[in-house]
Amino acid sequence: MVNPVRGHVTYVFDAYCGWCHGFTPWLREALAGRPEVTVEVVSGGLFTGARRVPIRELTHIPTARHRVTQVTGAAFGPSFLKLLEQGGFVMDSQDAATTDSGAGPQRLHGLERTRMIHPPDVSHSPARSGRSSGS
C-alpha cells in the first residue's frame, strides 16, 4: 500500500485585506478535491492597534482596490465603496479574527466576500462606527 502524499498550507489571512479578497477564491479552487492537504488559517492582524484608523487615512486603498480587481477580477461591492467614500469606517482585524478563527478556505471565502462586498452586515463592534474599543 502506498501512502498518499500529504501537504499542509498555512494561509496568513486578513478579512480586510484586498489581496486576500482576490486570492482566497484561487486558493479554494487550488485545494478543491485535495483532501490530503490540510489548511491552517492564521489571522494576519493587518488592522490592529495603531493601524486601526478611519479608512480615509489608509490612502493606498483606493488605488490598491483597483489593482486587486485588475489582477484577480475580485469585485468590491457598493457597500464597501460607500464606506470608502464616507471615510469614517474603521477596519478592525482583531474583531474579524475572532469571527474567522479556525475557518478553512471555504468559510474564509464567504467571510472576506461579506467584508468587501457587504461590510456593514459583518459586525456590530464599536470599531464599526469608528468608536474606540479601548485598544
N, C-alpha and C positions, 0 to 999 in steps of 0.2 A: 504494500500500500504506500502510495506516495503522499507525503504531507503537502497540502496546498500552501502556496506562498502567502504569507500574511504580511500585511502592511499597516502602517499607522501614520495618520496625518494629524498634526497639531495645527489648528487653524486659529490664528490670533485675529479676532473679530471685534468690531465695534459697531453697534447698531446705528450709530450716527455717522459712520464713515461712508462717504460716497463711493469710494473704490470697493469697499466690501459689498455695497449695494450692487455694483456691477459684477463683482467676482463670484458671489455666492451662487448664482444660478449655474455658472460654469463649473464650480466645484461639485454642486449637486449632480450635474449631468455626468461629470467625470467619474463620480463614485457610484452612479446608478448601476445596479447589477453586480456590485463588487462587495458582497457581504464579508469577505475576508479582510477588508480594510476597516480598521477602527478609526474613529474620528474623535479627537478631543478638541473641544472649543474652549478657548481661553479669551476672556474679555481683555481687549486692548487698552481700555481706560483712556481713550483719546480725549474726552472732555470731562476731566475730573479736577478737583482742587481749583487752582488759579486759572485753569483753562476753561472753567465753567463761566462763560461770559455771554452777554447777549450776542446773538448771531450776527448782528451788524458789525461787531468787532472782528469777526472772522472773515476778513476781506478777501481771502483766497476762494471762498466757497462759490461765489457766482461764476468765476472762471473755471474752477475745478469741476463743477457740476456739468458744465458744457463739455468739458474734456471727457469726463466719465461717460456721458451719453454718446459722444463721438466714437470712443474706443470700444465700449461694451454694448451699446444700444439700450442701456438701462434708462428708464424714464423716471423723472421726478414729478410727482403729482401736483395738481393745483394747490392743494392744502399746504404742501411744503413750500412751494413758490410764494404763497401768500405770507407764510411765516418769515421767509427770507426778505420779502419786500417790507413787511412791518418792522422787522429788525429787533424786536424785544425778546423773542423766544430764546431760552437758554437750554442748550442740549446738555443732558446730564447722563454721562456714560455709566455712572455708578448706579443710578436708578434703572437704566436699561440692563446693566449686567446682572442685577438681581433677578429681573424678569427672564433673562436669557440663560441663566445658569444651567448647565447641563444639556442645553439644547443641541441637537445634532443638525447637520446641514439641511435636512428637510424642514425642520422647525425654524431654523435661522432665516431661511428664505422668506417665510411668512412674516417674521418679526422685522427684518430690515425693510421689507416692502411696506409694512404698516408704518414704519417711522419715516420713510422717504416719500411715500405716496399719500398717506393719510395721518400725519403725525399727531394732530390733536386727539385722536382716539386711543393713543398708546398708554398714557399715564396721567394721573391726576396729582402728581407730586408738586411740591412748592416750586420746583425748578421750571415747571411748565409755564407758569405765569411770570417767571423772572424773579420771584421772591427767593431770597436766600434760605437755605435749609440749615444754615449754621456751619457749613463747611467752607 
